[in-house]
Amino acid sequence: MRALPWRPEWFAIAWPGIELSTGDVYRAWDDVKGEAPNHLRRAAERVEPRLKEFARSLGTGWQMTGSGSAFFKQTDTEREAREAIARLDCWTVVSLAVPPWA
């Protein structure tokens, strides 16, 4: 068995406090489709228009998680992740990805 390569990957996570129904987001996706990297973002913004402004306020490099409504930004260091959330006025956390098991 050979170990998989791994390097630390840090994530800044921000949640605007907006709850979404996954079913509603997927129903909206049937109408609007989406674009990479997160195909459901346009649908989530249709269900909850406040998400569009929240996403804009985050700046570049952020992606919505799944069907929303949290967003994440991958960074190379913990410091970069903390800087990414420092000015945000919402629920935030910094997390380190778990290394592979094998």
Phi and psi in radians as a Rosetta constraint file:
Dihedral C 1 N 2 CA 2 C 2 CIRCULARHARMONIC -2.040 0.35
Dihedral N 2 CA 2 C 2 N 3 CIRCULARHARMONIC 2.323 0.35
Dihedral C 2 N 3 CA 3 C 3 CIRCULARHARMONIC -1.163 0.35
Dihedral N 3 CA 3 C 3 N 4 CIRCULARHARMONIC 2.474 0.35
Dihedral C 3 N 4 CA 4 C 4 CIRCULARHARMONIC -1.340 0.35
Dihedral N 4 CA 4 C 4 N 5 CIRCULARHARMONIC 2.508 0.35
Dihedral C 4 N 5 CA 5 C 5 CIRCULARHARMONIC -1.166 0.35
Dihedral N 5 CA 5 C 5 N 6 CIRCULARHARMONIC 2.564 0.35
Dihedral C 5 N 6 CA 6 C 6 CIRCULARHARMONIC -2.610 0.35
Dihedral N 6 CA 6 C 6 N 7 CIRCULARHARMONIC 2.478 0.35
Dihedral C 6 N 7 CA 7 C 7 CIRCULARHARMONIC -2.388 0.35
Dihedral N 7 CA 7 C 7 N 8 CIRCULARHARMONIC 2.589 0.35
Dihedral C 7 N 8 CA 8 C 8 CIRCULARHARMONIC -1.023 0.35
Dihedral N 8 CA 8 C 8 N 9 CIRCULARHARMONIC 2.348 0.35
Dihedral C 8 N 9 CA 9 C 9 CIRCULARHARMONIC -2.224 0.35
Dihedral N 9 CA 9 C 9 N 10 CIRCULARHARMONIC 2.090 0.35
Dihedral C 9 N 10 CA 10 C 10 CIRCULARHARMONIC -1.754 0.35
Dihedral N 10 CA 10 C 10 N 11 CIRCULARHARMONIC 2.601 0.35
Dihedral C 10 N 11 CA 11 C 11 CIRCULARHARMONIC -2.325 0.35
Dihedral N 11 CA 11 C 11 N 12 CIRCULARHARMONIC 2.328 0.35
Dihedral C 11 N 12 CA 12 C 12 CIRCULARHARMONIC -1.667 0.35
Dihedral N 12 CA 12 C 12 N 13 CIRCULARHARMONIC 2.339 0.35
Dihedral C 12 N 13 CA 13 C 13 CIRCULARHARMONIC -2.207 0.35
Dihedral N 13 CA 13 C 13 N 14 CIRCULARHARMONIC 2.356 0.35
Dihedral C 13 N 14 CA 14 C 14 CIRCULARHARMONIC -2.328 0.35
Dihedral N 14 CA 14 C 14 N 15 CIRCULARHARMONIC 2.315 0.35
Dihedral C 14 N 15 CA 15 C 15 CIRCULARHARMONIC -2.170 0.35
Dihedral N 15 CA 15 C 15 N 16 CIRCULARHARMONIC 2.187 0.35
Dihedral C 15 N 16 CA 16 C 16 CIRCULARHARMONIC -1.384 0.35
Dihedral N 16 CA 16 C 16 N 17 CIRCULARHARMONIC -0.011 0.35
Dihedral C 16 N 17 CA 17 C 17 CIRCULARHARMONIC 1.413 0.35
Dihedral N 17 CA 17 C 17 N 18 CIRCULARHARMONIC 0.302 0.35
Dihedral C 17 N 18 CA 18 C 18 CIRCULARHARMONIC -1.815 0.35
Dihedral N 18 CA 18 C 18 N 19 CIRCULARHARMONIC 2.143 0.35
Dihedral C 18 N 19 CA 19 C 19 CIRCULARHARMONIC -1.671 0.35
Dihedral N 19 CA 19 C 19 N 20 CIRCULARHARMONIC 2.408 0.35
Dihedral C 19 N 20 CA 20 C 20 CIRCULARHARMONIC -2.140 0.35
Dihedral N 20 CA 20 C 20 N 21 CIRCULARHARMONIC 2.575 0.35
Dihedral C 20 N 21 CA 21 C 21 CIRCULARHARMONIC -1.505 0.35
Dihedral N 21 CA 21 C 21 N 22 CIRCULARHARMONIC 2.140 0.35
Dihedral C 21 N 22 CA 22 C 22 CIRCULARHARMONIC -0.999 0.35
Dihedral N 22 CA 22 C 22 N 23 CIRCULARHARMONIC -0.727 0.35
Dihedral C 22 N 23 CA 23 C 23 CIRCULARHARMONIC -1.042 0.35
Dihedral N 23 CA 23 C 23 N 24 CIRCULARHARMONIC -0.752 0.35
Dihedral C 23 N 24 CA 24 C 24 CIRCULARHARMONIC -1.106 0.35
Dihedral N 24 CA 24 C 24 N 25 CIRCULARHARMONIC -0.699 0.35
Dihedral C 24 N 25 CA 25 C 25 CIRCULARHARMONIC -1.133 0.35
Dihedral N 25 CA 25 C 25 N 26 CIRCULARHARMONIC -0.768 0.35
Dihedral C 25 N 26 CA 26 C 26 CIRCULARHARMONIC -1.177 0.35
Dihedral N 26 CA 26 C 26 N 27 CIRCULARHARMONIC -0.607 0.35
Dihedral C 26 N 27 CA 27 C 27 CIRCULARHARMONIC -1.143 0.35
Dihedral N 27 CA 27 C 27 N 28 CIRCULARHARMONIC -0.706 0.35
Dihedral C 27 N 28 CA 28 C 28 CIRCULARHARMONIC -1.158 0.35
Dihedral N 28 CA 28 C 28 N 29 CIRCULARHARMONIC -0.607 0.35
Dihedral C 28 N 29 CA 29 C 29 CIRCULARHARMONIC -1.080 0.35
Dihedral N 29 CA 29 C 29 N 30 CIRCULARHARMONIC -0.584 0.35
Dihedral C 29 N 30 CA 30 C 30 CIRCULARHARMONIC -0.997 0.35
Dihedral N 30 CA 30 C 30 N 31 CIRCULARHARMONIC -0.525 0.35
Dihedral C 30 N 31 CA 31 C 31 CIRCULARHARMONIC -1.587 0.35
Dihedral N 31 CA 31 C 31 N 32 CIRCULARHARMONIC -0.672 0.35
Dihedral C 31 N 32 CA 32 C 32 CIRCULARHARMONIC -1.846 0.35
Dihedral N 32 CA 32 C 32 N 33 CIRCULARHARMONIC -0.292 0.35
Dihedral C 32 N 33 CA 33 C 33 CIRCULARHARMONIC 0.935 0.35
Dihedral N 33 CA 33 C 33 N 34 CIRCULARHARMONIC -2.731 0.35
Dihedral C 33 N 34 CA 34 C 34 CIRCULARHARMONIC -2.961 0.35
Dihedral N 34 CA 34 C 34 N 35 CIRCULARHARMONIC -3.115 0.35
Dihedral C 34 N 35 CA 35 C 35 CIRCULARHARMONIC -2.223 0.35
Dihedral N 35 CA 35 C 35 N 36 CIRCULARHARMONIC 2.681 0.35
Dihedral C 35 N 36 CA 36 C 36 CIRCULARHARMONIC -1.145 0.35
Dihedral N 36 CA 36 C 36 N 37 CIRCULARHARMONIC 2.639 0.35
Dihedral C 36 N 37 CA 37 C 37 CIRCULARHARMONIC -1.543 0.35
Dihedral N 37 CA 37 C 37 N 38 CIRCULARHARMONIC -0.221 0.35
Dihedral C 37 N 38 CA 38 C 38 CIRCULARHARMONIC -2.150 0.35
Dihedral N 38 CA 38 C 38 N 39 CIRCULARHARMONIC 1.767 0.35
Dihedral C 38 N 39 CA 39 C 39 CIRCULARHARMONIC -1.165 0.35
Dihedral N 39 CA 39 C 39 N 40 CIRCULARHARMONIC -0.324 0.35
Dihedral C 39 N 40 CA 40 C 40 CIRCULARHARMONIC -1.651 0.35
Dihedral N 40 CA 40 C 40 N 41 CIRCULARHARMONIC -0.109 0.35
Dihedral C 40 N 41 CA 41 C 41 CIRCULARHARMONIC -1.060 0.35
Dihedral N 41 CA 41 C 41 N 42 CIRCULARHARMONIC -0.823 0.35
Dihedral C 41 N 42 CA 42 C 42 CIRCULARHARMONIC -1.052 0.35
Dihedral N 42 CA 42 C 42 N 43 CIRCULARHARMONIC -0.665 0.35
Dihedral C 42 N 43 CA 43 C 43 CIRCULARHARMONIC -1.161 0.35
Dihedral N 43 CA 43 C 43 N 44 CIRCULARHARMONIC -0.749 0.35
Dihedral C 43 N 44 CA 44 C 44 CIRCULARHARMONIC -1.099 0.35
Dihedral N 44 CA 44 C 44 N 45 CIRCULARHARMONIC -0.681 0.35
Dihedral C 44 N 45 CA 45 C 45 CIRCULARHARMONIC -1.186 0.35
Dihedral N 45 CA 45 C 45 N 46 CIRCULARHARMONIC -0.500 0.35
Dihedral C 45 N 46 CA 46 C 46 CIRCULARHARMONIC -1.232 0.35
Dihedral N 46 CA 46 C 46 N 47 CIRCULARHARMONIC -0.721 0.35
Dihedral C 46 N 47 CA 47 C 47 CIRCULARHARMONIC -1.172 0.35
Dihedral N 47 CA 47 C 47 N 48 CIRCULARHARMONIC -0.718 0.35
Dihedral C 47 N 48 CA 48 C 48 CIRCULARHARMONIC -2.361 0.35
Dihedral N 48 CA 48 C 48 N 49 CIRCULARHARMONIC 1.607 0.35
Dihedral C 48 N 49 CA 49 C 49 CIRCULARHARMONIC -0.999 0.35
Dihedral N 49 CA 49 C 49 N 50 CIRCULARHARMONIC -0.432 0.35
Dihedral C 49 N 50 CA 50 C 50 CIRCULARHARMONIC -1.088 0.35
Dihedral N 50 CA 50 C 50 N 51 CIRCULARHARMONIC -0.373 0.35
Dihedral C 50 N 51 CA 51 C 51 CIRCULARHARMONIC -1.112 0.35
Dihedral N 51 CA 51 C 51 N 52 CIRCULARHARMONIC -0.588 0.35
Dihedral C 51 N 52 CA 52 C 52 CIRCULARHARMONIC -1.083 0.35
Dihedral N 52 CA 52 C 52 N 53 CIRCULARHARMONIC -0.793 0.35
Dihedral C 52 N 53 CA 53 C 53 CIRCULARHARMONIC -1.176 0.35
Dihedral N 53 CA 53 C 53 N 54 CIRCULARHARMONIC -0.699 0.35
Dihedral C 53 N 54 CA 54 C 54 CIRCULARHARMONIC -1.049 0.35
Dihedral N 54 CA 54 C 54 N 55 CIRCULARHARMONIC -0.826 0.35
Dihedral C 54 N 55 CA 55 C 55 CIRCULARHARMONIC -1.053 0.35
Dihedral N 55 CA 55 C 55 N 56 CIRCULARHARMONIC -0.723 0.35
Dihedral C 55 N 56 CA 56 C 56 CIRCULARHARMONIC -1.103 0.35
Dihedral N 56 CA 56 C 56 N 57 CIRCULARHARMONIC -0.661 0.35
Dihedral C 56 N 57 CA 57 C 57 CIRCULARHARMONIC -1.201 0.35
Dihedral N 57 CA 57 C 57 N 58 CIRCULARHARMONIC -0.383 0.35
Dihedral C 57 N 58 CA 58 C 58 CIRCULARHARMONIC -1.245 0.35
Dihedral N 58 CA 58 C 58 N 59 CIRCULARHARMONIC -0.570 0.35
Dihedral C 58 N 59 CA 59 C 59 CIRCULARHARMONIC 1.687 0.35
Dihedral N 59 CA 59 C 59 N 60 CIRCULARHARMONIC -2.862 0.35
Dihedral C 59 N 60 CA 60 C 60 CIRCULARHARMONIC -1.447 0.35
Dihedral N 60 CA 60 C 60 N 61 CIRCULARHARMONIC 2.741 0.35
Dihedral C 60 N 61 CA 61 C 61 CIRCULARHARMONIC 1.539 0.35
Dihedral N 61 CA 61 C 61 N 62 CIRCULARHARMONIC 0.008 0.35
Dihedral C 61 N 62 CA 62 C 62 CIRCULARHARMONIC -1.677 0.35
Dihedral N 62 CA 62 C 62 N 63 CIRCULARHARMONIC 2.530 0.35
Dihedral C 62 N 63 CA 63 C 63 CIRCULARHARMONIC -2.263 0.35
Dihedral N 63 CA 63 C 63 N 64 CIRCULARHARMONIC 2.565 0.35
Dihedral C 63 N 64 CA 64 C 64 CIRCULARHARMONIC -1.347 0.35
Dihedral N 64 CA 64 C 64 N 65 CIRCULARHARMONIC 2.501 0.35
Dihedral C 64 N 65 CA 65 C 65 CIRCULARHARMONIC -1.421 0.35
Dihedral N 65 CA 65 C 65 N 66 CIRCULARHARMONIC 2.238 0.35
Dihedral C 65 N 66 CA 66 C 66 CIRCULARHARMONIC 0.764 0.35
Dihedral N 66 CA 66 C 66 N 67 CIRCULARHARMONIC -2.167 0.35
Dihedral C 66 N 67 CA 67 C 67 CIRCULARHARMONIC -1.647 0.35
Dihedral N 67 CA 67 C 67 N 68 CIRCULARHARMONIC 0.213 0.35
Dihedral C 67 N 68 CA 68 C 68 CIRCULARHARMONIC 1.636 0.35
Dihedral N 68 CA 68 C 68 N 69 CIRCULARHARMONIC 2.988 0.35
Dihedral C 68 N 69 CA 69 C 69 CIRCULARHARMONIC -2.016 0.35
Dihedral N 69 CA 69 C 69 N 70 CIRCULARHARMONIC 0.184 0.35
Dihedral C 69 N 70 CA 70 C 70 CIRCULARHARMONIC -1.368 0.35
Dihedral N 70 CA 70 C 70 N 71 CIRCULARHARMONIC 2.761 0.35
Dihedral C 70 N 71 CA 71 C 71 CIRCULARHARMONIC -2.218 0.35
Dihedral N 71 CA 71 C 71 N 72 CIRCULARHARMONIC 2.677 0.35
Dihedral C 71 N 72 CA 72 C 72 CIRCULARHARMONIC -2.371 0.35
Dihedral N 72 CA 72 C 72 N 73 CIRCULARHARMONIC 2.722 0.35
Dihedral C 72 N 73 CA 73 C 73 CIRCULARHARMONIC -2.370 0.35
Dihedral N 73 CA 73 C 73 N 74 CIRCULARHARMONIC 2.155 0.35
Dihedral C 73 N 74 CA 74 C 74 CIRCULARHARMONIC -1.437 0.35
Dihedral N 74 CA 74 C 74 N 75 CIRCULARHARMONIC 2.351 0.35
Dihedral C 74 N 75 CA 75 C 75 CIRCULARHARMONIC -2.304 0.35
Dihedral N 75 CA 75 C 75 N 76 CIRCULARHARMONIC 2.881 0.35
Dihedral C 75 N 76 CA 76 C 76 CIRCULARHARMONIC -1.468 0.35
Dihedral N 76 CA 76 C 76 N 77 CIRCULARHARMONIC -0.436 0.35
Dihedral C 76 N 77 CA 77 C 77 CIRCULARHARMONIC -2.354 0.35
Dihedral N 77 CA 77 C 77 N 78 CIRCULARHARMONIC 2.785 0.35
Dihedral C 77 N 78 CA 78 C 78 CIRCULARHARMONIC -1.086 0.35
Dihedral N 78 CA 78 C 78 N 79 CIRCULARHARMONIC -0.692 0.35
Dihedral C 78 N 79 CA 79 C 79 CIRCULARHARMONIC -1.022 0.35
Dihedral N 79 CA 79 C 79 N 80 CIRCULARHARMONIC -0.789 0.35
Dihedral C 79 N 80 CA 80 C 80 CIRCULARHARMONIC -1.073 0.35
Dihedral N 80 CA 80 C 80 N 81 CIRCULARHARMONIC -0.701 0.35
Dihedral C 80 N 81 CA 81 C 81 CIRCULARHARMONIC -1.121 0.35
Dihedral N 81 CA 81 C 81 N 82 CIRCULARHARMONIC -0.755 0.35
Dihedral C 81 N 82 CA 82 C 82 CIRCULARHARMONIC -1.152 0.35
Dihedral N 82 CA 82 C 82 N 83 CIRCULARHARMONIC -0.656 0.35
Dihedral C 82 N 83 CA 83 C 83 CIRCULARHARMONIC -1.136 0.35
Dihedral N 83 CA 83 C 83 N 84 CIRCULARHARMONIC -0.606 0.35
Dihedral C 83 N 84 CA 84 C 84 CIRCULARHARMONIC -1.141 0.35
Dihedral N 84 CA 84 C 84 N 85 CIRCULARHARMONIC -0.516 0.35
Dihedral C 84 N 85 CA 85 C 85 CIRCULARHARMONIC -1.810 0.35
Dihedral N 85 CA 85 C 85 N 86 CIRCULARHARMONIC -0.092 0.35
Dihedral C 85 N 86 CA 86 C 86 CIRCULARHARMONIC -0.992 0.35
Dihedral N 86 CA 86 C 86 N 87 CIRCULARHARMONIC -0.669 0.35
Dihedral C 86 N 87 CA 87 C 87 CIRCULARHARMONIC -1.683 0.35
Dihedral N 87 CA 87 C 87 N 88 CIRCULARHARMONIC 0.000 0.35
Dihedral C 87 N 88 CA 88 C 88 CIRCULARHARMONIC -1.398 0.35
Dihedral N 88 CA 88 C 88 N 89 CIRCULARHARMONIC 2.496 0.35
Dihedral C 88 N 89 CA 89 C 89 CIRCULARHARMONIC -1.931 0.35
Dihedral N 89 CA 89 C 89 N 90 CIRCULARHARMONIC 1.170 0.35
Dihedral C 89 N 90 CA 90 C 90 CIRCULARHARMONIC -2.806 0.35
Dihedral N 90 CA 90 C 90 N 91 CIRCULARHARMONIC -3.123 0.35
Dihedral C 90 N 91 CA 91 C 91 CIRCULARHARMONIC -1.203 0.35
Dihedral N 91 CA 91 C 91 N 92 CIRCULARHARMONIC 2.277 0.35
Dihedral C 91 N 92 CA 92 C 92 CIRCULARHARMONIC -2.444 0.35
Dihedral N 92 CA 92 C 92 N 93 CIRCULARHARMONIC 2.774 0.35
Dihedral C 92 N 93 CA 93 C 93 CIRCULARHARMONIC -2.742 0.35
Dihedral N 93 CA 93 C 93 N 94 CIRCULARHARMONIC 2.711 0.35
Dihedral C 93 N 94 CA 94 C 94 CIRCULARHARMONIC -2.007 0.35
Dihedral N 94 CA 94 C 94 N 95 CIRCULARHARMONIC 2.387 0.35
Dihedral C 94 N 95 CA 95 C 95 CIRCULARHARMONIC -2.405 0.35
Dihedral N 95 CA 95 C 95 N 96 CIRCULARHARMONIC 2.584 0.35
Dihedral C 95 N 96 CA 96 C 96 CIRCULARHARMONIC -1.831 0.35
Dihedral N 96 CA 96 C 96 N 97 CIRCULARHARMONIC 2.276 0.35
Dihedral C 96 N 97 CA 97 C 97 CIRCULARHARMONIC -1.107 0.35
Dihedral N 97 CA 97 C 97 N 98 CIRCULARHARMONIC 2.550 0.35
Dihedral C 97 N 98 CA 98 C 98 CIRCULARHARMONIC -1.375 0.35
Dihedral N 98 CA 98 C 98 N 99 CIRCULARHARMONIC 2.340 0.35
Dihedral C 98 N 99 CA 99 C 99 CIRCULARHARMONIC -1.186 0.35
Dihedral N 99 CA 99 C 99 N 100 CIRCULARHARMONIC 2.810 0.35
Dihedral C 99 N 100 CA 100 C 100 CIRCULARHARMONIC -1.088 0.35
Dihedral N 100 CA 100 C 100 N 101 CIRCULARHARMONIC 2.640 0.35
Dihedral C 100 N 101 CA 101 C 101 CIRCULARHARMONIC -1.361 0.35
Dihedral N 101 CA 101 C 101 N 102 CIRCULARHARMONIC -0.522 0.35
